Amino acid sequence: MALGQSMNAAARVAETASTPKRSSIFLVDDHAFVREGLALVLNGESDLVVTGEAATAREALDAIISSKPDIVMLDLSLREGAGLELIKDLRARDLRVPILVLSMHDEAVYARRALCAGAQGYIMKTMPLEQIVLALRRVLRGDIYLSEQMATSLVQHLALGATDPNTSPTAVLNDRELEVFRLIGQGQGTREIARMLTLSPKTIAAYREKIKKKLNLKSGTALVRQAIQWTRSQANL
């Protein structure tokens, strides 16, 4: 090998060694403009790079399994399926990729559910972009990320046995029931909810009955009314 070639090869090795490894991120959100905006911000960071994205839970599951990103950032509301179920599906397949939930849904209702499902962090979309990047880096380091208020609430609940501050009737619903309840509150009918969650209308009808029983509601009309009231209250937080 000529001296010049040897020097060029050494320079390339030195350059590669000095370039920090960029952590690969997989984005899951049903809005293309959100994914594009996040990718623009994250790709501008020297240590982060978006290597994949999906709009549905099914697309995301297959792509994450095959691409093995360093971290997954996902929303809870997806075009098909639900974010909480996607987290559970990833953990059921023993995929230990860190997961950060980025959502519009109130963390007082959903953060604990997300962590129980297997996520390592929860941050709301209303937070500044620099805070979202900070949360991403903390989860990549192996830390749990929650807002200070939510972290304090969890510590009180777990360590001190404090009463759950969330007095919403949805506290008695499991994850799937809460998702159905939320979609009812958005005005979705049984068939549409079934399509969105990739379940059968019969299954959704059974969930509606379970929700009515847990919330002590006597009719489908009462269920719809309470679901709408709750959904509006969440939008006004």
Solvent accessible surface area in square Angstrom, and as a share of the most:
residue,aa,sasa,rsa
1,M,182,0.81
2,A,59,0.46
3,L,137,0.68
4,G,42,0.40
5,Q,110,0.49
6,S,49,0.32
7,M,121,0.54
8,N,87,0.45
9,A,30,0.23
10,A,62,0.48
11,A,60,0.46
12,R,148,0.54
13,V,104,0.60
14,A,61,0.47
15,E,117,0.52
16,T,101,0.59
17,A,84,0.65
18,S,86,0.56
19,T,81,0.47
20,P,79,0.50
21,K,156,0.66
22,R,93,0.34
23,S,25,0.16
24,S,22,0.14
25,I,0,0.00
26,F,5,0.02
27,L,1,0.01
28,V,1,0.01
29,D,6,0.03
30,D,28,0.15
31,H,87,0.39
32,A,48,0.37
33,F,145,0.60
34,V,27,0.15
35,R,28,0.10
36,E,111,0.50
37,G,34,0.32
38,L,15,0.07
39,A,16,0.12
40,L,144,0.72
41,V,44,0.25
42,L,1,0.00
43,N,65,0.33
44,G,65,0.63
45,E,49,0.22
46,S,84,0.54
47,D,42,0.22
48,L,0,0.00
49,V,38,0.22
50,V,23,0.13
51,T,83,0.49
52,G,17,0.16
53,E,80,0.36
54,A,6,0.05
55,A,9,0.07
56,T,9,0.06
57,A,16,0.12
58,R,167,0.61
59,E,95,0.43
60,A,0,0.00
61,L,22,0.11
62,D,91,0.47
63,A,32,0.25
64,I,3,0.01
65,I,62,0.31
66,S,88,0.57
67,S,65,0.42
68,K,151,0.64
69,P,11,0.07
70,D,50,0.26
71,I,0,0.00
72,V,0,0.00
73,M,3,0.01
74,L,1,0.01
75,D,11,0.06
76,L,3,0.01
77,S,25,0.16
78,L,8,0.04
79,R,122,0.44
80,E,61,0.27
81,G,10,0.10
82,A,4,0.03
83,G,0,0.00
84,L,9,0.04
85,E,39,0.17
86,L,2,0.01
87,I,0,0.00
88,K,72,0.31
89,D,56,0.29
90,L,0,0.00
91,R,57,0.21
92,A,84,0.65
93,R,123,0.45
94,D,97,0.50
95,L,35,0.17
96,R,203,0.74
97,V,19,0.11
98,P,35,0.22
99,I,0,0.00
100,L,0,0.00
101,V,0,0.00
102,L,6,0.03
103,S,0,0.00
104,M,115,0.52
105,H,34,0.15
106,D,26,0.13
107,E,24,0.11
108,A,52,0.40
109,V,10,0.06
110,Y,3,0.01
111,A,0,0.00
112,R,54,0.20
113,R,37,0.13
114,A,0,0.00
115,L,45,0.22
116,C,109,0.65
117,A,12,0.09
118,G,17,0.16
119,A,4,0.03
120,Q,47,0.21
121,G,0,0.00
122,Y,0,0.00
123,I,5,0.02
124,M,42,0.19
125,K,47,0.20
126,T,95,0.55
127,M,74,0.33
128,P,70,0.44
129,L,88,0.44
130,E,128,0.57
131,Q,48,0.22
132,I,6,0.03
133,V,9,0.05
134,L,62,0.31
135,A,0,0.00
136,L,0,0.00
137,R,75,0.28
138,R,90,0.33
139,V,0,0.00
140,L,50,0.25
141,R,162,0.59
142,G,62,0.60
143,D,60,0.31
144,I,100,0.51
145,Y,10,0.04
146,L,22,0.11
147,S,32,0.21
148,E,149,0.67
149,Q,150,0.67
150,M,10,0.05
151,A,39,0.30
152,T,67,0.39
153,S,19,0.12
154,L,17,0.08
155,V,90,0.52
156,Q,81,0.36
157,H,58,0.26
158,L,136,0.68
159,A,75,0.58
160,L,136,0.68
161,G,63,0.61
162,A,40,0.31
163,T,124,0.72
164,D,43,0.22
165,P,92,0.58
166,N,31,0.16
167,T,127,0.74
168,S,22,0.14
169,P,58,0.36
170,T,0,0.00
171,A,51,0.39
172,V,84,0.48
173,L,5,0.02
174,N,73,0.38
175,D,22,0.12
176,R,41,0.15
177,E,3,0.01
178,L,0,0.00
179,E,12,0.06
180,V,0,0.00
181,F,0,0.00
182,R,13,0.05
183,L,3,0.01
184,I,3,0.02
185,G,8,0.08
186,Q,88,0.39
187,G,62,0.60
188,Q,53,0.24
189,G,40,0.38
190,T,38,0.22
191,R,189,0.69
192,E,61,0.28
193,I,0,0.00
194,A,3,0.03
195,R,130,0.47
196,M,32,0.14
197,L,3,0.02
198,T,69,0.40
199,L,56,0.28
200,S,53,0.34
201,P,50,0.31
202,K,171,0.72
203,T,49,0.29
204,I,0,0.00
205,A,45,0.35
206,A,49,0.38
207,Y,40,0.15
208,R,46,0.17
209,E,101,0.45
210,K,104,0.44
211,I,0,0.00
212,K,33,0.14
213,K,175,0.74
214,K,94,0.40
215,L,20,0.10
216,N,111,0.57
217,L,31,0.15
218,K,175,0.74
219,S,46,0.30
220,G,31,0.29
221,T,90,0.52
222,A,20,0.15
223,L,0,0.00
224,V,52,0.30
225,R,131,0.48
226,Q,45,0.20
227,A,0,0.00
228,I,50,0.25
229,Q,110,0.49
230,W,18,0.06
231,T,25,0.15
232,R,163,0.60
233,S,53,0.34
234,Q,43,0.19
235,A,85,0.66
236,N,127,0.65
237,L,139,0.69
